[in-house]
Amino acid sequence: MLKQKRLLTKSAFGYGLVCDRLLWIYQNAREELPETDESTQAIFDQGHLIGNLAKTLYPDGIEIDWSAGHENGIAQTSALLAERRPIFEAGFQHKRTHARADILNPYAKGQWELIEVKSSSSVKEEHLYDVAFQKQVYEGAGVRIARCFVMHVDKAYVRDGELDVEGLFARTDVTSEIEPLRAEVSAEVKRQICVMSRAKPPEIAVGRQCAACALYKECWSFLPERHVFTLYRAGKKGYELMDQDILAIKDIPEDFPLTEKQSIQVDCVKTARPHVEAQRIRAFLKQLKYPLYFLDFETFMMAVPPYDDLSPYEQVPFQYSLHVIQSPGTKAEHYSFLSDGITDPRPAILGELKKQLGRTGSIVAYNAPFETRVLESCTYHFPQHATWLKSTLPRFVDLFVPFREFYYYHPDQNGSASIKAVLPAMTGRGYAGLEIGDGELASLKFRDMAFGNLSEVDKQKIREALETYCHQDTEGMIEIVKALQRVRG
């Protein structure tokens, strides 16, 4: 069975798995679909940007206008075949199937190249099924396809001055790889047509395929608050328990096989008390040497690198928050940086941190390898700071460790050791009510502010929300350290 059931719904479901129920609703009751969230819309927008850039490599190409309807678009496509020019969004219908490839490019002896453009940095398995389906529809409609390509972003490209669109893309010939999929694609097409032709939607059937589905919240709403899928690294155990009609962690039998950390979590839920390993917490806290520097980065990445010395999908820090406590009991000093996006923020960030982080004292970060990787990437491109970074990296202390290792676990963490779970569980403070409440949304909002067409008023609102969010992360780390000091005994 195809891992990506999206053959007939490419335009609607460009990302993620599509279950039979969602397939039926899209075809028969589209108004019931939830609105696209900001994260998914950003993926779509990036895909459109990449697609439009790819078209510039075929300057004599013609784009089909689908605004006048399906029939008109197909008629336009058929009429343009005789001109033997590249066609963008060429649409064909064969029996009950319809496909639109991104680029249909003329080839020798009346044949064509089918080119599917993807914003990913490599060819993925689902791309092959996309192309195989398109080729099947096109050939069924009488179009002779000689070669098939996936055009994707080339991560080896490094921007140097004006964007080199040719260098941004790599074209991978997948003709031979899709041929073995013909029978599988045909069978899946028939199956999907049967699903969409039903009088009623299929019953809800939850499973691993649900993770990226638009109907996830609806289909999984039967789960209790502390359910078995919040078990730490539950994996297949969650499904094994659900198959036994066990949904709540408190109902997991004593003889069910669990890891040590999972057992701690289950015990905490059943007793409603946190787990505390005071000796290990004390050993962890002894690593902290004043002054303490609490550091958090926010980063973004884009398919099209906006600055020189940057590759596609390379992470770029655009913001940091830094709280400094000089000695025990003293008030924290706060420093921050937030880029305007106009110029590359990396040189300024390195320069400011070089002054603000001093030469001694612990640099505390939550999941510190992320912060150190960001700094290492920056100094790779700006090596004049490499010596400073080499002396600075040993000072990092990872505040994630006592929670990842379950030195402390609170039942309200729901199986997560992230700061978003730990901070409210330990201190009662959290991210609820913030306009920006997680790193992914922070990244999206920064991209809107820096590269979108927003008013100055809207940009200022985003700046304020970003400052508040990043400040919360580093201030929250201070509160977590204080909480650890209280529970260490």
URFENRA-V227278 format. One line per field, one symbol per residue. ss: DSSP state (a for helix, b for strand, c for the rest). phi: phi as a letter, one per 40 degrees, with the letter a starting at -180 (. if undefined). Layout:
ss=???
phi=???
This chain:
ss=cccccccccccccccccccaaaaaaaaacaaacccccaaaaaaaaaaaaaaaaaaccccccbbccccccaaaaaaaaaaaaaacccbbbbbbbbccbbbbbbbbbbcaaacbbbbbbcccccccaaaaaaaaaaaaaaaaccccbbbbbbbbbccccbccccccaaaabbbbbcaaaaaccaaaaaaaaaaaaaaacccccccccccaaacccccaaaacccccccbaaacccccaaaaaaaaccccbaaaccccccccaaaaaaaaaaaacccbbcaaaaaaaaccccccbbbbbbbbbccccccccccbccccbbbbbbbbbbcccccccbbbbbbcccccccaaaaaaaaaaacccccbbbbccaaaaaaaaaaaaaacaaaaaaaaaaaccbbbccaaaacccbbcaaacccccaaaaaaaaacccccccccccaaaaaaaaaaaaaccccaaaaaaaaaaaaaaaaaaaaaaaaaaaaaaaacc
phi=.ccbcbdcbdccbcbgcbccccdccccbadcccccccccccccccccccccccccccbcccbcccccchccccccddcccdccfbdbcfcbbbbfbbaabccbbbdbcfgcbbbbbcbcccacbdccccdcccccccccccgccbcabbbcbcccccbcagcccccccbbbbcbdcccdccdcccdccdccccccccccbccccbcicccdbcccdcccbcccccbccccddfcfccdccccccgbbcdccccccccbcdcccccccccccgbccbbdccccccccccbccbbcbabbbbabcbccbcfbbdgccbcbaabbbbbcadgccccbbaaaccgcbdccdccccccdcccfbbhcbcbcgddccccccccccccbccbccdcdccdcccbcccdccccgcbabdccfgbbcccccdcccbgcabcgccbbacccdccccccccbccbccccccccdcccccccccccccccccccccccccg
